[in-house]
Amino acid sequence: MASEFAVGDHVRWNSEAGHVQGVIVKKHTHDVEFKGYTRHCSEDDPQYEIKSDRTDHIAMHKGGALTKV
């Protein structure tokens, strides 16, 4: 199981543009529509909305792609 994160945690992930850092703004535990796609989430495998520190872009990732900063 991936690490658990909470709203407000500062995290880092790898994107096409390199490493990005941001703050978790929402934790999803049920399937959700995000940017036109259904993201499959559950209590055991949540996904997190993260606001980039640099660009204010909102991304969504599973816990396995994130590292606490």
PyMOL Python script that loads the backbone (N, CA, C, O; Angstrom):
from pymol import cmd

cmd.read_pdbstr("""\
ATOM      1  N   MET A   1       0.838  -1.189   0.000  1.00  0.00           N
ATOM      2  CA  MET A   1       0.000   0.000   0.000  1.00  0.00           C
ATOM      3  C   MET A   1       0.879   1.247   0.000  1.00  0.00           C
ATOM      4  O   MET A   1       1.922   1.273   0.653  1.00  0.00           O
ATOM      5  N   ALA A   2       0.471   2.256  -0.712  1.00  0.00           N
ATOM      6  CA  ALA A   2       1.229   3.496  -0.820  1.00  0.00           C
ATOM      7  C   ALA A   2       1.156   4.284   0.487  1.00  0.00           C
ATOM      8  O   ALA A   2       0.295   4.040   1.333  1.00  0.00           O
ATOM      9  N   SER A   3       2.074   5.226   0.629  1.00  0.00           N
ATOM     10  CA  SER A   3       2.088   6.080   1.809  1.00  0.00           C
ATOM     11  C   SER A   3       0.808   6.899   1.878  1.00  0.00           C
ATOM     12  O   SER A   3       0.230   7.259   0.852  1.00  0.00           O
ATOM     13  N   GLU A   4       0.374   7.189   3.096  1.00  0.00           N
ATOM     14  CA  GLU A   4      -0.795   8.029   3.301  1.00  0.00           C
ATOM     15  C   GLU A   4      -0.359   9.486   3.418  1.00  0.00           C
ATOM     16  O   GLU A   4       0.631   9.801   4.079  1.00  0.00           O
ATOM     17  N   PHE A   5      -1.093  10.344   2.783  1.00  0.00           N
ATOM     18  CA  PHE A   5      -0.837  11.780   2.841  1.00  0.00           C
ATOM     19  C   PHE A   5      -2.105  12.472   3.301  1.00  0.00           C
ATOM     20  O   PHE A   5      -3.189  11.891   3.252  1.00  0.00           O
ATOM     21  N   ALA A   6      -1.973  13.712   3.748  1.00  0.00           N
ATOM     22  CA  ALA A   6      -3.120  14.476   4.230  1.00  0.00           C
ATOM     23  C   ALA A   6      -3.151  15.833   3.546  1.00  0.00           C
ATOM     24  O   ALA A   6      -2.138  16.318   3.044  1.00  0.00           O
ATOM     25  N   VAL A   7      -4.336  16.437   3.537  1.00  0.00           N
ATOM     26  CA  VAL A   7      -4.483  17.793   3.006  1.00  0.00           C
ATOM     27  C   VAL A   7      -3.518  18.697   3.771  1.00  0.00           C
ATOM     28  O   VAL A   7      -3.439  18.648   4.999  1.00  0.00           O
ATOM     29  N   GLY A   8      -2.789  19.522   3.024  1.00  0.00           N
ATOM     30  CA  GLY A   8      -1.816  20.432   3.623  1.00  0.00           C
ATOM     31  C   GLY A   8      -0.393  19.924   3.573  1.00  0.00           C
ATOM     32  O   GLY A   8       0.541  20.697   3.786  1.00  0.00           O
ATOM     33  N   ASP A   9      -0.200  18.624   3.292  1.00  0.00           N
ATOM     34  CA  ASP A   9       1.159  18.087   3.174  1.00  0.00           C
ATOM     35  C   ASP A   9       1.851  18.685   1.955  1.00  0.00           C
ATOM     36  O   ASP A   9       1.233  18.870   0.907  1.00  0.00           O
ATOM     37  N   HIS A  10       3.133  18.983   2.102  1.00  0.00           N
ATOM     38  CA  HIS A  10       3.951  19.482   0.999  1.00  0.00           C
ATOM     39  C   HIS A  10       4.635  18.274   0.381  1.00  0.00           C
ATOM     40  O   HIS A  10       5.346  17.539   1.068  1.00  0.00           O
ATOM     41  N   VAL A  11       4.422  18.064  -0.925  1.00  0.00           N
ATOM     42  CA  VAL A  11       4.920  16.868  -1.598  1.00  0.00           C
ATOM     43  C   VAL A  11       5.665  17.224  -2.883  1.00  0.00           C
ATOM     44  O   VAL A  11       5.632  18.359  -3.360  1.00  0.00           O
ATOM     45  N   ARG A  12       6.338  16.205  -3.422  1.00  0.00           N
ATOM     46  CA  ARG A  12       7.104  16.352  -4.661  1.00  0.00           C
ATOM     47  C   ARG A  12       6.758  15.165  -5.548  1.00  0.00           C
ATOM     48  O   ARG A  12       6.536  14.058  -5.056  1.00  0.00           O
ATOM     49  N   TRP A  13       6.714  15.399  -6.863  1.00  0.00           N
ATOM     50  CA  TRP A  13       6.475  14.321  -7.816  1.00  0.00           C
ATOM     51  C   TRP A  13       7.239  14.605  -9.093  1.00  0.00           C
ATOM     52  O   TRP A  13       7.688  15.728  -9.321  1.00  0.00           O
ATOM     53  N   ASN A  14       7.385  13.588  -9.921  1.00  0.00           N
ATOM     54  CA  ASN A  14       8.102  13.718 -11.178  1.00  0.00           C
ATOM     55  C   ASN A  14       7.093  13.909 -12.299  1.00  0.00           C
ATOM     56  O   ASN A  14       6.134  13.148 -12.419  1.00  0.00           O
ATOM     57  N   SER A  15       7.317  14.941 -13.125  1.00  0.00           N
ATOM     58  CA  SER A  15       6.440  15.177 -14.272  1.00  0.00           C
ATOM     59  C   SER A  15       7.291  15.219 -15.535  1.00  0.00           C
ATOM     60  O   SER A  15       8.511  15.069 -15.472  1.00  0.00           O
ATOM     61  N   GLU A  16       6.648  15.423 -16.677  1.00  0.00           N
ATOM     62  CA  GLU A  16       7.386  15.512 -17.942  1.00  0.00           C
ATOM     63  C   GLU A  16       8.405  16.644 -17.905  1.00  0.00           C
ATOM     64  O   GLU A  16       9.434  16.582 -18.578  1.00  0.00           O
ATOM     65  N   ALA A  17       8.119  17.670 -17.124  1.00  0.00           N
ATOM     66  CA  ALA A  17       8.988  18.850 -17.055  1.00  0.00           C
ATOM     67  C   ALA A  17      10.036  18.728 -15.948  1.00  0.00           C
ATOM     68  O   ALA A  17      10.808  19.662 -15.731  1.00  0.00           O
ATOM     69  N   GLY A  18      10.077  17.610 -15.254  1.00  0.00           N
ATOM     70  CA  GLY A  18      11.015  17.432 -14.153  1.00  0.00           C
ATOM     71  C   GLY A  18      10.270  17.348 -12.829  1.00  0.00           C
ATOM     72  O   GLY A  18       9.055  17.155 -12.801  1.00  0.00           O
ATOM     73  N   HIS A  19      11.000  17.493 -11.743  1.00  0.00           N
ATOM     74  CA  HIS A  19      10.375  17.403 -10.421  1.00  0.00           C
ATOM     75  C   HIS A  19       9.564  18.654 -10.117  1.00  0.00           C
ATOM     76  O   HIS A  19       9.990  19.775 -10.394  1.00  0.00           O
ATOM     77  N   VAL A  20       8.389  18.439  -9.542  1.00  0.00           N
ATOM     78  CA  VAL A  20       7.472  19.519  -9.194  1.00  0.00           C
ATOM     79  C   VAL A  20       7.121  19.366  -7.723  1.00  0.00           C
ATOM     80  O   VAL A  20       7.013  18.250  -7.215  1.00  0.00           O
ATOM     81  N   GLN A  21       6.944  20.498  -7.038  1.00  0.00           N
ATOM     82  CA  GLN A  21       6.534  20.473  -5.643  1.00  0.00           C
ATOM     83  C   GLN A  21       5.230  21.224  -5.494  1.00  0.00           C
ATOM     84  O   GLN A  21       4.945  22.163  -6.237  1.00  0.00           O
ATOM     85  N   GLY A  22       4.435  20.795  -4.515  1.00  0.00           N
ATOM     86  CA  GLY A  22       3.175  21.456  -4.279  1.00  0.00           C
ATOM     87  C   GLY A  22       2.552  21.005  -2.973  1.00  0.00           C
ATOM     88  O   GLY A  22       3.145  20.243  -2.210  1.00  0.00           O
ATOM     89  N   VAL A  23       1.343  21.490  -2.730  1.00  0.00           N
ATOM     90  CA  VAL A  23       0.613  21.202  -1.503  1.00  0.00           C
ATOM     91  C   VAL A  23      -0.665  20.444  -1.846  1.00  0.00           C
ATOM     92  O   VAL A  23      -1.387  20.815  -2.772  1.00  0.00           O
ATOM     93  N   ILE A  24      -0.938  19.382  -1.095  1.00  0.00           N
ATOM     94  CA  ILE A  24      -2.158  18.613  -1.294  1.00  0.00           C
ATOM     95  C   ILE A  24      -3.347  19.463  -0.856  1.00  0.00           C
ATOM     96  O   ILE A  24      -3.389  19.966   0.266  1.00  0.00           O
ATOM     97  N   VAL A  25      -4.320  19.615  -1.772  1.00  0.00           N
ATOM     98  CA  VAL A  25      -5.502  20.418  -1.466  1.00  0.00           C
ATOM     99  C   VAL A  25      -6.755  19.561  -1.287  1.00  0.00           C
ATOM    100  O   VAL A  25      -7.749  20.033  -0.735  1.00  0.00           O
ATOM    101  N   LYS A  26      -6.720  18.300  -1.748  1.00  0.00           N
ATOM    102  CA  LYS A  26      -7.893  17.442  -1.592  1.00  0.00           C
ATOM    103  C   LYS A  26      -7.475  15.979  -1.724  1.00  0.00           C
ATOM    104  O   LYS A  26      -6.603  15.639  -2.524  1.00  0.00           O
ATOM    105  N   LYS A  27      -8.112  15.123  -0.927  1.00  0.00           N
ATOM    106  CA  LYS A  27      -7.888  13.674  -0.984  1.00  0.00           C
ATOM    107  C   LYS A  27      -9.169  13.027  -1.487  1.00  0.00           C
ATOM    108  O   LYS A  27     -10.242  13.271  -0.935  1.00  0.00           O
ATOM    109  N   HIS A  28      -9.071  12.200  -2.533  1.00  0.00           N
ATOM    110  CA  HIS A  28     -10.235  11.534  -3.116  1.00  0.00           C
ATOM    111  C   HIS A  28     -10.206  10.049  -2.767  1.00  0.00           C
ATOM    112  O   HIS A  28      -9.196   9.375  -2.965  1.00  0.00           O
ATOM    113  N   THR A  29     -11.332   9.546  -2.240  1.00  0.00           N
ATOM    114  CA  THR A  29     -11.446   8.133  -1.889  1.00  0.00           C
ATOM    115  C   THR A  29     -12.559   7.442  -2.667  1.00  0.00           C
ATOM    116  O   THR A  29     -12.842   6.269  -2.428  1.00  0.00           O
ATOM    117  N   HIS A  30     -13.189   8.152  -3.588  1.00  0.00           N
ATOM    118  CA  HIS A  30     -14.212   7.589  -4.474  1.00  0.00           C
ATOM    119  C   HIS A  30     -13.919   8.075  -5.889  1.00  0.00           C
ATOM    120  O   HIS A  30     -13.320   9.134  -6.074  1.00  0.00           O
ATOM    121  N   ASP A  31     -14.340   7.302  -6.883  1.00  0.00           N
ATOM    122  CA  ASP A  31     -14.105   7.676  -8.281  1.00  0.00           C
ATOM    123  C   ASP A  31     -14.543   9.117  -8.518  1.00  0.00           C
ATOM    124  O   ASP A  31     -15.565   9.567  -7.999  1.00  0.00           O
ATOM    125  N   VAL A  32     -13.743   9.835  -9.321  1.00  0.00           N
ATOM    126  CA  VAL A  32     -14.011  11.250  -9.555  1.00  0.00           C
ATOM    127  C   VAL A  32     -13.646  11.603 -10.996  1.00  0.00           C
ATOM    128  O   VAL A  32     -12.704  11.051 -11.564  1.00  0.00           O
ATOM    129  N   GLU A  33     -14.412  12.537 -11.579  1.00  0.00           N
ATOM    130  CA  GLU A  33     -14.074  13.076 -12.903  1.00  0.00           C
ATOM    131  C   GLU A  33     -13.025  14.167 -12.709  1.00  0.00           C
ATOM    132  O   GLU A  33     -13.211  15.072 -11.896  1.00  0.00           O
ATOM    133  N   PHE A  34     -11.929  14.085 -13.451  1.00  0.00           N
ATOM    134  CA  PHE A  34     -10.863  15.080 -13.354  1.00  0.00           C
ATOM    135  C   PHE A  34     -10.322  15.342 -14.746  1.00  0.00           C
ATOM    136  O   PHE A  34      -9.751  14.454 -15.379  1.00  0.00           O
ATOM    137  N   LYS A  35     -10.504  16.564 -15.218  1.00  0.00           N
ATOM    138  CA  LYS A  35     -10.035  16.974 -16.547  1.00  0.00           C
ATOM    139  C   LYS A  35     -10.529  16.040 -17.647  1.00  0.00           C
ATOM    140  O   LYS A  35      -9.783  15.676 -18.556  1.00  0.00           O
ATOM    141  N   GLY A  36     -11.814  15.658 -17.545  1.00  0.00           N
ATOM    142  CA  GLY A  36     -12.437  14.854 -18.594  1.00  0.00           C
ATOM    143  C   GLY A  36     -12.236  13.359 -18.483  1.00  0.00           C
ATOM    144  O   GLY A  36     -12.705  12.621 -19.350  1.00  0.00           O
ATOM    145  N   TYR A  37     -11.560  12.882 -17.456  1.00  0.00           N
ATOM    146  CA  TYR A  37     -11.311  11.462 -17.280  1.00  0.00           C
ATOM    147  C   TYR A  37     -11.800  11.007 -15.911  1.00  0.00           C
ATOM    148  O   TYR A  37     -11.784  11.774 -14.948  1.00  0.00           O
ATOM    149  N   THR A  38     -12.235   9.751 -15.833  1.00  0.00           N
ATOM    150  CA  THR A  38     -12.614   9.180 -14.544  1.00  0.00           C
ATOM    151  C   THR A  38     -11.357   8.669 -13.866  1.00  0.00           C
ATOM    152  O   THR A  38     -10.639   7.834 -14.416  1.00  0.00           O
ATOM    153  N   ARG A  39     -11.096   9.171 -12.672  1.00  0.00           N
ATOM    154  CA  ARG A  39      -9.950   8.706 -11.878  1.00  0.00           C
ATOM    155  C   ARG A  39     -10.499   7.736 -10.848  1.00  0.00           C
ATOM    156  O   ARG A  39     -11.388   8.090 -10.074  1.00  0.00           O
ATOM    157  N   HIS A  40      -9.980   6.520 -10.832  1.00  0.00           N
ATOM    158  CA  HIS A  40     -10.461   5.481  -9.928  1.00  0.00           C
ATOM    159  C   HIS A  40      -9.732   5.574  -8.600  1.00  0.00           C
ATOM    160  O   HIS A  40      -8.509   5.447  -8.534  1.00  0.00           O
ATOM    161  N   CYS A  41     -10.500   5.798  -7.544  1.00  0.00           N
ATOM    162  CA  CYS A  41      -9.962   5.986  -6.199  1.00  0.00           C
ATOM    163  C   CYS A  41     -10.760   5.126  -5.231  1.00  0.00           C
ATOM    164  O   CYS A  41     -11.908   4.767  -5.492  1.00  0.00           O
ATOM    165  N   SER A  42     -10.130   4.806  -4.114  1.00  0.00           N
ATOM    166  CA  SER A  42     -10.827   4.072  -3.057  1.00  0.00           C
ATOM    167  C   SER A  42     -10.200   4.441  -1.720  1.00  0.00           C
ATOM    168  O   SER A  42      -9.191   5.145  -1.673  1.00  0.00           O
ATOM    169  N   GLU A  43     -10.802   3.963  -0.631  1.00  0.00           N
ATOM    170  CA  GLU A  43     -10.240   4.211   0.696  1.00  0.00           C
ATOM    171  C   GLU A  43      -8.825   3.629   0.778  1.00  0.00           C
ATOM    172  O   GLU A  43      -7.939   4.225   1.391  1.00  0.00           O
ATOM    173  N   ASP A  44      -8.619   2.462   0.157  1.00  0.00           N
ATOM    174  CA  ASP A  44      -7.319   1.794   0.197  1.00  0.00           C
ATOM    175  C   ASP A  44      -6.329   2.335  -0.825  1.00  0.00           C
ATOM    176  O   ASP A  44      -5.124   2.126  -0.686  1.00  0.00           O
ATOM    177  N   ASP A  45      -6.817   3.024  -1.843  1.00  0.00           N
ATOM    178  CA  ASP A  45      -5.953   3.541  -2.913  1.00  0.00           C
ATOM    179  C   ASP A  45      -6.431   4.942  -3.320  1.00  0.00           C
ATOM    180  O   ASP A  45      -6.946   5.127  -4.423  1.00  0.00           O
ATOM    181  N   PRO A  46      -6.259   5.933  -2.420  1.00  0.00           N
ATOM    182  CA  PRO A  46      -6.745   7.287  -2.718  1.00  0.00           C
ATOM    183  C   PRO A  46      -5.876   7.994  -3.754  1.00  0.00           C
ATOM    184  O   PRO A  46      -4.747   7.585  -4.024  1.00  0.00           O
ATOM    185  N   GLN A  47      -6.423   9.059  -4.326  1.00  0.00           N
ATOM    186  CA  GLN A  47      -5.651   9.951  -5.179  1.00  0.00           C
ATOM    187  C   GLN A  47      -5.749  11.346  -4.583  1.00  0.00           C
ATOM    188  O   GLN A  47      -6.700  11.676  -3.875  1.00  0.00           O
ATOM    189  N   TYR A  48      -4.744  12.152  -4.886  1.00  0.00           N
ATOM    190  CA  TYR A  48      -4.616  13.461  -4.256  1.00  0.00           C
ATOM    191  C   TYR A  48      -4.553  14.560  -5.297  1.00  0.00           C
ATOM    192  O   TYR A  48      -3.850  14.440  -6.300  1.00  0.00           O
ATOM    193  N   GLU A  49      -5.303  15.650  -5.049  1.00  0.00           N
ATOM    194  CA  GLU A  49      -5.184  16.854  -5.867  1.00  0.00           C
ATOM    195  C   GLU A  49      -4.095  17.695  -5.226  1.00  0.00           C
ATOM    196  O   GLU A  49      -4.109  17.944  -4.021  1.00  0.00           O
ATOM    197  N   ILE A  50      -3.149  18.130  -6.056  1.00  0.00           N
ATOM    198  CA  ILE A  50      -2.001  18.893  -5.565  1.00  0.00           C
ATOM    199  C   ILE A  50      -1.875  20.180  -6.353  1.00  0.00           C
ATOM    200  O   ILE A  50      -1.926  20.171  -7.583  1.00  0.00           O
ATOM    201  N   LYS A  51      -1.709  21.287  -5.648  1.00  0.00           N
ATOM    202  CA  LYS A  51      -1.519  22.596  -6.279  1.00  0.00           C
ATOM    203  C   LYS A  51      -0.022  22.881  -6.335  1.00  0.00           C
ATOM    204  O   LYS A  51       0.647  22.947  -5.304  1.00  0.00           O
ATOM    205  N   SER A  52       0.492  23.050  -7.544  1.00  0.00           N
ATOM    206  CA  SER A  52       1.907  23.322  -7.752  1.00  0.00           C
ATOM    207  C   SER A  52       2.321  24.633  -7.092  1.00  0.00           C
ATOM    208  O   SER A  52       1.613  25.636  -7.178  1.00  0.00           O
ATOM    209  N   ASP A  53       3.476  24.609  -6.433  1.00  0.00           N
ATOM    210  CA  ASP A  53       4.002  25.821  -5.798  1.00  0.00           C
ATOM    211  C   ASP A  53       4.327  26.897  -6.827  1.00  0.00           C
ATOM    212  O   ASP A  53       4.106  28.084  -6.583  1.00  0.00           O
ATOM    213  N   ARG A  54       4.845  26.486  -7.963  1.00  0.00           N
ATOM    214  CA  ARG A  54       5.369  27.439  -8.938  1.00  0.00           C
ATOM    215  C   ARG A  54       4.307  27.995  -9.881  1.00  0.00           C
ATOM    216  O   ARG A  54       4.307  29.187 -10.190  1.00  0.00           O
ATOM    217  N   THR A  55       3.391  27.119 -10.343  1.00  0.00           N
ATOM    218  CA  THR A  55       2.465  27.558 -11.392  1.00  0.00           C
ATOM    219  C   THR A  55       1.007  27.606 -10.958  1.00  0.00           C
ATOM    220  O   THR A  55       0.166  28.083 -11.721  1.00  0.00           O
ATOM    221  N   ASP A  56       0.680  27.136  -9.775  1.00  0.00           N
ATOM    222  CA  ASP A  56      -0.701  27.028  -9.293  1.00  0.00           C
ATOM    223  C   ASP A  56      -1.520  26.019 -10.098  1.00  0.00           C
ATOM    224  O   ASP A  56      -2.740  25.958  -9.944  1.00  0.00           O
ATOM    225  N   HIS A  57      -0.865  25.220 -10.960  1.00  0.00           N
ATOM    226  CA  HIS A  57      -1.523  24.152 -11.704  1.00  0.00           C
ATOM    227  C   HIS A  57      -2.008  23.088 -10.722  1.00  0.00           C
ATOM    228  O   HIS A  57      -1.327  22.799  -9.738  1.00  0.00           O
ATOM    229  N   ILE A  58      -3.176  22.505 -10.979  1.00  0.00           N
ATOM    230  CA  ILE A  58      -3.694  21.420 -10.147  1.00  0.00           C
ATOM    231  C   ILE A  58      -3.445  20.101 -10.871  1.00  0.00           C
ATOM    232  O   ILE A  58      -3.834  19.928 -12.026  1.00  0.00           O
ATOM    233  N   ALA A  59      -2.795  19.179 -10.176  1.00  0.00           N
ATOM    234  CA  ALA A  59      -2.522  17.843 -10.709  1.00  0.00           C
ATOM    235  C   ALA A  59      -3.164  16.821  -9.785  1.00  0.00           C
ATOM    236  O   ALA A  59      -3.488  17.130  -8.638  1.00  0.00           O
ATOM    237  N   MET A  60      -3.348  15.596 -10.284  1.00  0.00           N
ATOM    238  CA  MET A  60      -3.870  14.522  -9.439  1.00  0.00           C
ATOM    239  C   MET A  60      -2.959  13.314  -9.579  1.00  0.00           C
ATOM    240  O   MET A  60      -2.627  12.895 -10.687  1.00  0.00           O
ATOM    241  N   HIS A  61      -2.560  12.760  -8.438  1.00  0.00           N
ATOM    242  CA  HIS A  61      -1.661  11.610  -8.428  1.00  0.00           C
ATOM    243  C   HIS A  61      -2.029  10.640  -7.317  1.00  0.00           C
ATOM    244  O   HIS A  61      -2.655  11.009  -6.324  1.00  0.00           O
ATOM    245  N   LYS A  62      -1.625   9.394  -7.510  1.00  0.00           N
ATOM    246  CA  LYS A  62      -1.726   8.386  -6.461  1.00  0.00           C
ATOM    247  C   LYS A  62      -0.579   8.614  -5.482  1.00  0.00           C
ATOM    248  O   LYS A  62       0.424   9.246  -5.815  1.00  0.00           O
ATOM    249  N   GLY A  63      -0.742   8.093  -4.280  1.00  0.00           N
ATOM    250  CA  GLY A  63       0.277   8.255  -3.248  1.00  0.00           C
ATOM    251  C   GLY A  63       1.639   7.700  -3.627  1.00  0.00           C
ATOM    252  O   GLY A  63       2.662   8.222  -3.183  1.00  0.00           O
ATOM    253  N   GLY A  64       1.670   6.643  -4.445  1.00  0.00           N
ATOM    254  CA  GLY A  64       2.933   6.036  -4.844  1.00  0.00           C
ATOM    255  C   GLY A  64       3.814   6.946  -5.687  1.00  0.00           C
ATOM    256  O   GLY A  64       5.020   6.720  -5.787  1.00  0.00           O
ATOM    257  N   ALA A  65       3.224   7.974  -6.296  1.00  0.00           N
ATOM    258  CA  ALA A  65       3.986   8.901  -7.134  1.00  0.00           C
ATOM    259  C   ALA A  65       4.502  10.102  -6.331  1.00  0.00           C
ATOM    260  O   ALA A  65       5.229  10.943  -6.860  1.00  0.00           O
ATOM    261  N   LEU A  66       4.121  10.172  -5.057  1.00  0.00           N
ATOM    262  CA  LEU A  66       4.439  11.360  -4.242  1.00  0.00           C
ATOM    263  C   LEU A  66       5.491  11.051  -3.185  1.00  0.00           C
ATOM    264  O   LEU A  66       5.602   9.928  -2.693  1.00  0.00           O
ATOM    265  N   THR A  67       6.252  12.076  -2.857  1.00  0.00           N
ATOM    266  CA  THR A  67       7.223  12.023  -1.767  1.00  0.00           C
ATOM    267  C   THR A  67       7.031  13.251  -0.902  1.00  0.00           C
ATOM    268  O   THR A  67       6.940  14.362  -1.424  1.00  0.00           O
ATOM    269  N   LYS A  68       6.969  13.077   0.416  1.00  0.00           N
ATOM    270  CA  LYS A  68       6.853  14.239   1.311  1.00  0.00           C
ATOM    271  C   LYS A  68       8.129  15.053   1.253  1.00  0.00           C
ATOM    272  O   LYS A  68       9.231  14.509   1.180  1.00  0.00           O
ATOM    273  N   VAL A  69       7.961  16.371   1.286  1.00  0.00           N
ATOM    274  CA  VAL A  69       9.115  17.276   1.251  1.00  0.00           C
ATOM    275  C   VAL A  69       9.347  17.796   2.663  1.00  0.00           C
ATOM    276  O   VAL A  69      10.269  18.580   2.888  1.00  0.00           O
TER     277      VAL A  69
END
""", "prot")
cmd.dss("prot")
cmd.show_as("cartoon", "prot")
cmd.util.cbc("prot")
cmd.orient("prot")
